[in-house]
Amino acid sequence: MFMEKVSTCIRLIRPVNCAMMGFAVIIGALLTGLRDLNAYWLSLVFGFVTGFTLTAAAMAINDYYDREIDAVNEPKRPIPSGLVKPKEALAVALFLTVVGFLAAVFTNMLCSLTAVIAWLVFVAYTTIGKRSGLPGNFLVSTCVAIPFVYGSIAVSGSVRLNVLVFASIAFLSNTGREITKGIVDVHGDRAQNVKTLAVRYGEKYAALAAVFFYLFAVILSPIPWLAKLVSVWFIPLVAATDLGLVASSFMLLRDSSRENARNVKKTVLLWFVFGLLAFIAGAYG
């Protein structure tokens, strides 16, 4: 019985998503370019734990607030299926939050402050942000960007400029992707009263807004090279990223249909990976 409850709680927190946030913290540390990260192995472990547990806590809170919607759309989720009681989900969230904050405290005080901010952003999105449209998009993108900043703080005690630039690019490109996703989900969002740009102003306007954020990310990308923060190995990968984002923007402007927006949404994720590789190559090349 106990192991069944543990297995259900694991489903509640979506461990793959949580692990991705934990690894994003480690990548943020890599982006600093510090040569001897072995000396910071304990900070990296604590950073992974913080990223994992705070994300897991947000997932549990999300399922608590969405339990009535999930009862219709996802009846097999742990809470609507009756495997986890709502109060148990909150207890799990509280436990994970405490673990995440303790891991941050054991790293450094600036990490502690960053962890509190990240947790507040997570909770703001899961409780009130999801239906707000563009503000919700900004909250999601902040959640994507914060782990990289956290990783830099964990090993260097500060936010390195190239990490800040990458986090900004991640924020902008992900905001564009979230707006694009709103085009894909426009019919379901309209039925659920989710006020995305596509629902409020139409697909073409949403496509223009998404392209604005994609191109803003492209404009920021040369800064690390111009500021001499990265090596020459940065150039080919970031050039591929920029060309990809420009091409995706053109595709979306030419055809803002749900089908094409779905393709653009998937492709932009690939360009994001190229951009990440560009910054890592530039830091260690």
C-alpha positions in Angstrom: 0.0 0.0 0.0 2.8 2.4 0.9 4.7 1.7 -2.3 1.6 2.2 -4.3 1.1 5.6 -2.7 4.7 6.6 -3.4 4.3 5.5 -7.0 1.1 7.6 -7.3 2.9 10.7 -5.8 5.7 10.2 -8.4 3.0 10.5 -11.1 1.7 13.6 -9.4 5.0 15.5 -9.7 5.9 14.5 -13.3 9.6 13.6 -12.6 10.8 14.0 -16.2 9.8 17.7 -16.2 11.3 18.2 -12.8 14.6 16.5 -13.8 14.8 18.8 -16.8 14.6 21.9 -14.5 17.3 20.3 -12.3 19.6 19.8 -15.3 18.9 23.3 -16.5 20.5 24.5 -13.2 23.7 22.5 -14.1 23.7 23.9 -17.6 23.5 27.4 -16.1 26.7 26.5 -14.2 28.3 25.2 -17.4 27.5 28.5 -19.2 29.7 30.4 -16.7 32.7 28.9 -18.4 34.4 28.0 -15.1 37.1 25.4 -15.8 37.0 23.5 -12.6 33.4 22.7 -11.9 34.5 19.6 -9.9 35.3 22.0 -7.1 31.6 23.0 -7.0 30.1 19.5 -7.2 28.2 19.9 -3.9 26.6 23.2 -5.1 25.6 21.5 -8.3 24.0 18.6 -6.4 22.1 21.1 -4.2 21.2 23.1 -7.3 19.7 20.1 -9.0 17.8 19.2 -5.9 16.4 22.7 -5.7 15.4 22.8 -9.3 13.8 19.4 -9.1 11.9 19.7 -5.9 10.5 23.2 -6.4 9.3 22.2 -9.9 7.7 19.1 -8.3 6.0 21.2 -5.7 4.6 23.4 -8.4 3.3 20.4 -10.3 1.5 19.1 -7.1 0.0 22.5 -6.5 -1.1 22.7 -10.2 -2.9 19.4 -9.9 -4.6 20.6 -6.7 -6.0 23.7 -8.4 -6.9 21.8 -11.6 -8.6 18.9 -9.9 -12.1 19.9 -11.1 -11.0 20.4 -14.7 -8.9 17.2 -14.6 -12.0 15.3 -13.4 -13.4 16.0 -16.8 -10.4 16.1 -19.1 -7.9 13.9 -17.3 -9.9 11.6 -14.9 -7.0 9.2 -14.6 -4.8 11.8 -12.9 -3.9 11.0 -9.3 -6.4 13.4 -7.6 -9.5 13.0 -9.8 -9.0 9.2 -9.8 -9.0 9.2 -6.0 -5.5 7.8 -5.6 -4.3 11.0 -4.0 -6.5 13.2 -1.8 -6.3 17.0 -2.4 -4.9 17.6 1.1 -2.2 14.9 0.4 -1.2 16.8 -2.8 -0.7 20.0 -0.7 1.3 18.0 1.9 3.5 16.7 -0.8 4.0 20.2 -2.2 4.8 21.6 1.2 7.4 18.8 1.9 9.1 19.3 -1.5 9.1 23.1 -1.0 10.9 22.8 2.3 13.5 20.4 0.8 14.1 22.8 -2.1 14.5 25.8 0.1 16.9 23.9 2.4 19.0 22.8 -0.5 19.2 26.5 -1.7 20.1 27.7 1.8 23.0 25.1 1.9 24.2 26.6 -1.4 24.4 30.3 -0.7 22.1 33.1 0.4 21.7 34.6 -3.1 20.5 31.1 -4.2 18.0 31.1 -1.4 16.5 34.4 -2.5 16.4 33.2 -6.1 14.7 30.0 -5.0 12.0 32.0 -3.2 11.4 34.1 -6.3 11.3 31.0 -8.6 8.8 29.3 -6.3 6.6 32.4 -6.2 6.6 32.5 -10.0 5.8 28.8 -10.3 2.9 29.1 -7.9 1.6 32.3 -9.6 1.5 30.6 -12.9 -0.1 27.4 -11.6 -2.8 29.2 -9.6 -3.7 32.3 -11.5 -1.5 32.7 -14.5 -2.6 29.9 -16.8 -5.8 31.6 -18.0 -4.3 35.1 -18.2 -2.8 34.9 -21.7 0.3 37.0 -22.3 1.0 37.5 -18.5 0.9 33.7 -18.2 3.3 33.4 -21.1 5.7 35.7 -19.3 5.5 33.6 -16.2 6.2 30.4 -18.1 9.2 32.0 -19.8 10.5 33.2 -16.4 10.3 29.7 -15.1 12.4 28.6 -18.1 15.0 31.3 -17.7 15.5 31.2 -13.9 17.3 27.8 -13.6 20.1 29.0 -15.8 20.5 32.1 -13.7 20.4 29.9 -10.6 23.1 27.7 -11.9 25.4 30.7 -12.4 24.8 32.0 -8.9 25.3 28.5 -7.4 28.9 28.2 -8.7 30.1 31.8 -9.1 28.0 33.7 -6.6 26.8 36.1 -9.3 25.0 36.2 -12.7 27.6 36.1 -15.4 26.8 38.4 -18.3 26.8 35.6 -20.9 24.4 33.6 -18.7 22.2 36.7 -18.3 22.1 37.1 -22.1 21.3 33.4 -22.6 18.5 33.6 -20.0 17.1 36.7 -21.8 17.2 34.9 -25.1 15.5 31.9 -23.5 12.9 34.1 -22.0 12.1 35.9 -25.3 12.2 32.8 -27.6 10.1 30.8 -25.2 7.5 33.7 -25.0 7.3 33.6 -28.7 6.8 29.8 -28.6 4.1 30.1 -25.9 2.2 32.6 -28.1 2.6 30.2 -31.0 1.3 27.4 -28.8 -1.7 29.6 -28.2 -2.5 29.6 -31.9 -2.4 25.8 -31.9 -4.7 25.5 -28.9 -7.0 28.4 -29.8 -10.2 26.4 -30.0 -9.7 24.6 -26.6 -8.5 27.8 -25.0 -11.5 29.7 -26.2 -13.8 27.1 -24.7 -12.0 27.2 -21.4 -11.9 31.1 -21.4 -8.1 31.2 -21.5 -7.3 34.7 -22.7 -4.4 34.1 -25.1 -3.5 36.6 -27.8 -4.9 34.2 -30.4 -8.2 34.0 -28.5 -8.5 37.7 -27.9 -7.2 39.2 -31.2 -6.9 36.3 -33.7 -4.2 34.1 -35.1 -2.6 36.7 -37.4 -2.1 39.2 -34.5 -0.7 36.4 -32.3 1.7 35.4 -35.1 3.0 39.0 -35.3 3.5 39.1 -31.5 5.3 35.7 -31.6 7.6 36.9 -34.4 8.4 40.1 -32.4 9.8 38.0 -29.5 11.7 35.6 -31.8 13.4 38.4 -33.6 14.1 40.2 -30.3 16.0 37.1 -29.2 18.0 37.2 -32.5 18.9 40.8 -31.9 20.4 39.9 -28.5 22.4 36.9 -29.7 25.6 38.8 -30.9 26.1 40.5 -27.5 28.4 37.8 -26.0 30.6 37.8 -29.1 30.8 41.6 -29.3 31.5 41.8 -25.6 34.3 39.2 -26.0 32.7 36.8 -23.6 32.8 33.7 -25.8 35.2 32.1 -28.3 34.9 31.9 -32.0 33.1 28.5 -31.7 30.1 30.4 -30.6 29.5 32.0 -34.0 28.5 29.0 -36.3 26.0 27.6 -33.8 24.4 30.9 -32.9 24.3 31.8 -36.6 22.3 28.5 -37.2 20.0 29.4 -34.3 19.4 32.9 -35.6 18.7 31.7 -39.2 16.4 29.1 -37.8 14.4 31.6 -35.8 14.2 34.0 -38.7 13.0 31.2 -41.0 10.4 30.0 -38.5 9.2 33.6 -38.1 8.8 33.9 -41.9 6.9 30.6 -42.0 4.5 31.8 -39.2 3.9 35.2 -40.8 3.2 33.5 -44.1 0.8 31.0 -42.7 -0.7 31.4 -39.2 -2.9 28.4 -39.3 -3.1 26.0 -36.4 -1.3 23.2 -38.4 1.6 25.4 -39.4 1.9 27.0 -35.9 2.2 23.5 -34.5 5.2 22.8 -36.8 6.8 26.1 -35.9 6.3 25.4 -32.2 8.2 22.1 -32.6 11.0 23.6 -34.7 11.6 26.6 -32.4 12.5 24.1 -29.6 15.2 22.7 -31.9 16.7 26.2 -32.4 16.6 26.7 -28.7 18.9 23.6 -28.3 21.2 24.9 -30.9 21.4 28.2 -29.1 22.2 26.4 -25.8 25.0 24.5 -27.6 26.4 27.8 -29.0 26.7 29.3 -25.5 28.4 26.2 -24.1 30.8 25.9 -27.0 31.6 29.6 -26.7 32.3 29.3 -23.0 34.7 26.3 -23.3 36.0 26.6 -26.9 
